[in-house]
Amino acid sequence: MNLRLVIWVTSDCNLECKWCSQAHARKLSKGYHMSLEEISSIVESAKSRNLRFDVIELTGGEPTVWHHLDRGIKAFKTIADVVTLITNGNEPNKVKALNLNHWYVSNSQATKEQLAQYKNVNVLNINHKHKKPPLIPYKDSLPAKCCVQYDRFGVEQNSLTYYMGDVYYCCYAVALSKFVPVDKVAFQDDFIKEFSDKAYDKEMCTYCIGNRKIWKQL
């Protein structure tokens, strides 16, 4: 199983983008920074069950403003083959100093000067512009063609998200709770079984900006 865990580490951000896909989730957790105790809880939970992730991706908010970024990366490296993050690109020196194998930078949020500082380093660009998220469900969008079904090498993955004590079906689930109830499960022994069927046929998928069937129509 290609197991990718997206971890929400902070609700804070150094930008206020007009079409922030995580605006609702950030509002729900205003001022949140994952604590050292929560980091330890995740790591010990994984180790106690001999659970290792292929990838742990840090997100938010903007992970470069997380209070415990350095210590969190060091801890998560003990339970994952790869630790990465997704950033708006506004802190190039800080990101490069982390010495990660690679990271994701949004070209639509970083300035040309900032992007220039990422040249010749292990950066994976996110080239699309922000779009207004759907406000109504889209017909004929199920099963969703999900943008997180595959990793950067085209390998199918089982991607789920840890957000303030719970594990969710995908990285957009909390954001979509504004529209529909979302399935979630506590970080327990059975969560892999719970999320093993990634059919992407949930009601929330009909609102999701990560559904490529919807993205092309926006």
C-alpha positions in Angstrom: 0.0 0.0 0.0 1.3 3.5 -0.9 0.3 5.3 2.2 0.4 9.1 2.2 -0.5 11.1 5.3 -1.2 14.8 5.0 -0.8 16.5 8.4 -2.5 19.9 9.1 0.1 21.6 11.3 -1.3 25.2 11.5 -4.2 27.3 10.6 -2.1 30.5 10.3 -0.8 31.8 6.9 1.3 34.8 5.8 -1.1 35.4 2.9 -4.9 36.0 2.6 -5.7 34.6 -0.9 -9.1 35.5 -2.3 -9.9 31.9 -3.2 -8.2 29.9 -0.4 -9.3 26.3 -0.7 -8.8 25.9 3.0 -10.5 29.0 4.2 -13.3 27.1 6.0 -10.9 24.7 7.8 -8.7 27.6 8.8 -11.7 29.4 10.3 -12.7 26.3 12.3 -9.2 26.1 13.8 -8.2 29.8 14.0 -4.9 30.3 15.8 -4.0 26.5 15.8 -0.4 25.3 15.8 0.2 21.6 16.3 1.9 21.2 19.7 4.9 19.1 20.6 2.6 16.8 22.6 0.5 16.2 19.5 3.6 15.5 17.4 4.7 12.9 20.0 1.2 11.4 20.1 1.2 10.8 16.3 4.7 9.4 16.2 4.2 7.1 19.2 0.8 5.9 17.8 2.5 4.9 14.5 5.5 3.3 16.2 3.3 1.3 18.6 1.6 -0.4 15.6 4.7 -0.7 13.4 3.1 1.7 11.0 5.3 3.5 8.5 4.1 6.0 5.9 5.5 6.3 2.4 5.0 10.1 2.5 4.1 12.6 5.2 3.1 15.9 3.8 2.8 19.0 6.0 0.1 21.5 5.1 -2.2 24.1 6.6 -2.5 27.1 6.6 1.1 27.8 5.6 3.5 25.2 7.2 6.5 27.6 7.1 4.9 29.7 9.9 4.3 26.6 12.2 6.0 27.2 15.5 7.5 23.7 15.6 8.5 23.1 11.9 12.0 21.9 12.4 11.2 19.6 15.4 8.1 18.3 13.6 10.0 17.4 10.5 12.7 15.6 12.5 10.1 13.6 14.4 8.0 12.7 11.4 11.1 11.4 9.6 11.1 8.6 12.1 7.8 7.2 10.8 8.0 8.1 7.1 10.2 7.4 4.1 9.7 10.9 2.8 8.6 14.1 4.6 7.6 17.0 2.4 5.5 20.1 2.6 3.3 22.3 0.4 4.1 26.0 0.6 3.0 29.3 -0.9 6.6 30.0 -1.7 7.0 33.2 0.3 9.8 31.9 2.5 12.3 30.4 0.1 15.3 30.6 2.4 13.5 29.0 5.2 12.2 26.1 3.1 15.6 25.4 1.5 17.2 25.3 4.9 15.0 22.4 5.9 17.0 20.1 3.6 14.0 18.1 2.5 14.2 15.8 -0.5 11.6 17.9 -2.3 8.6 20.2 -1.6 5.7 21.7 -3.4 5.5 25.4 -4.3 2.5 27.3 -5.6 3.5 29.4 -8.6 0.3 31.4 -8.2 1.2 32.7 -4.8 4.9 33.3 -4.8 6.4 36.4 -6.5 8.8 36.1 -9.5 11.7 37.1 -7.2 10.8 34.4 -4.7 10.3 31.7 -7.4 13.7 32.6 -8.8 15.3 31.5 -5.5 13.8 28.0 -6.0 15.7 27.4 -9.3 18.0 24.3 -9.4 16.6 22.9 -6.1 14.2 20.0 -5.4 11.0 21.9 -5.9 7.8 20.6 -7.5 5.8 23.5 -8.9 2.0 23.8 -8.6 1.3 25.7 -11.8 -2.5 26.2 -11.7 -4.1 29.5 -10.7 -6.6 29.7 -7.8 -10.3 29.4 -8.8 -13.5 30.1 -6.9 -14.5 26.8 -5.1 -17.9 25.3 -6.1 -20.9 26.6 -4.1 -23.3 23.9 -5.5 -22.8 20.2 -6.2 -21.7 19.3 -9.7 -23.7 16.7 -11.6 -22.0 13.8 -13.3 -18.8 14.3 -11.2 -18.8 10.9 -9.5 -16.8 8.9 -9.1 -14.4 11.8 -8.8 -11.2 11.9 -10.8 -9.2 13.0 -7.7 -6.0 15.1 -7.9 -4.6 13.2 -5.0 -5.2 9.6 -6.2 -1.6 9.4 -7.6 1.8 10.6 -6.4 4.2 12.6 -8.5 5.5 9.4 -10.2 1.9 8.3 -11.2 1.7 5.6 -8.5 -1.7 5.1 -7.0 -1.8 6.1 -3.3 -4.0 5.9 -0.3 -4.0 9.5 0.8 -5.6 10.6 4.0 -5.4 13.7 6.3 -4.7 14.2 10.0 -6.4 17.3 11.4 -6.5 18.2 15.1 -6.9 14.7 16.4 -8.9 13.0 13.7 -8.0 11.3 10.4 -10.1 12.2 7.4 -10.9 10.6 4.0 -8.8 13.2 2.1 -7.0 16.5 2.3 -10.1 18.5 1.3 -12.5 16.8 3.7 -12.5 19.4 6.5 -12.7 22.2 4.0 -15.8 20.6 2.4 -17.5 20.2 5.8 -18.9 23.7 5.1 -21.3 22.0 2.6 -21.8 18.4 3.7 -21.0 16.2 6.7 -17.7 14.4 6.2 -16.6 11.0 7.3 -13.7 10.9 9.8 -12.1 8.4 12.1 -9.8 8.9 15.1 -6.2 8.0 14.8 -6.8 4.4 15.8 -5.7 0.9 14.8 -8.5 0.5 12.3 -8.2 3.7 10.3 -6.2 2.1 7.4 -9.0 -0.5 6.9 -11.5 2.3 7.2 -9.9 4.3 4.4 -8.7 1.4 2.2 -11.6 1.8 -0.3 -10.8 5.1 -2.0 -13.7 5.1 -4.4 -14.1 8.9 -4.4 -17.8 8.6 -4.6 -18.7 10.7 -1.5 -21.2 13.5 -1.6 -18.4 15.9 -0.7 -16.6 15.0 -3.9 -19.4 16.8 -5.9 -18.2 20.1 -4.3 -14.5 19.4 -4.4 -12.1 21.7 -6.2 -9.7 18.7 -6.2 -12.0 16.7 -8.4 -10.6 17.2 -11.9 -14.0 16.7 -13.5 -15.1 19.8 -11.6 -11.9 21.8 -12.0 -12.1 21.7 -15.8 -15.5 23.3 -15.6 -14.7 26.1 -13.2 
